[in-house]
Amino acid sequence: MKHTISVLVENHFGVLARVANLFSARGFNIDSLAVGETQDPEVSRMTVIAQGDDKVVEQIMKQLNKLIDVICVEDLTNKDVIERELVMIKIGANAANRNDIMHVVNTFRAKIVDVNPESMTIEVTGSEGKIDAMLELLKPFDLREVVRTGQIAMARRGEFKAPPKSCAMKTGACKTAKTTKKTKKK
């Protein structure tokens, strides 16, 4: 099953490597990984797309929550989400095929971001299905280069963000709840 996991982390050196290592240590292949700052420059959000068993994903999420730089982890797999990917496609173009390429570009509401005598560069955003369908239609042309950002995702309802600055980063809202439960058990 394909899983979409969102992870809020402290924006520090080495955090990405620690998160990726956790997945590889469990033999879990990452299909897509997108990382960027949030509205708070001290916090980054990772969107990880991976295939795997539900139990393995649950274990990985527990392990992620134990990492010191991880603020919160959320599995978006079964939620109503908005998913997007950005792709740039360089395609061989000449006078004979430019109109056909432009027809595909317009059909998918893509943009032509660069044109030269021998090629065109197209930018398209959308779901994985939309991107794959466009690439399939462009295959008969001279596909020279394809660059995909990886998928990003956001739940339609609710907010997934770091706790306010008044809370210490290491005891974010997600970790505070867990720490409290552990303390009560002892």
Stockholm file with secondary structure:
# STOCKHOLM 1.0

chainA/1-186         MKHTISVLVENHFGVLARVANLFSARGFNIDSLAVGETQDPEVSRMTVIAQGDDKVVEQIMKQLNKLIDVICVEDLTNKDVIERELVMIKIGANAANRNDIMHVVNTFRAKIVDVNPESMTIEVTGSEGKIDAMLELLKPFDLREVVRTGQIAMARRGEFKAPPKSCAMKTGACKTAKTTKKTKKK
#=GR chainA/1-186 SS CEEEEEEEEECCTTHHHHHHHHHHHTTCCEEEEEEEECSSTTEEEEEEEEECCHHHHHHHHHHHHHSTTEEEEEECTTSCEEEEEEEEEEEECCTTTHHHHHHHHHHTTCEEEEEETTEEEEEEEECHHHHHHHHHHHTTSEEEEEEECCCEEEESSSCCCCCCTTSCGGGCHHHHHHHHHHHHHC
#=GC SS_cons         CEEEEEEEEECCTTHHHHHHHHHHHTTCCEEEEEEEECSSTTEEEEEEEEECCHHHHHHHHHHHHHSTTEEEEEECTTSCEEEEEEEEEEEECCTTTHHHHHHHHHHTTCEEEEEETTEEEEEEEECHHHHHHHHHHHTTSEEEEEEECCCEEEESSSCCCCCCTTSCGGGCHHHHHHHHHHHHHC
//
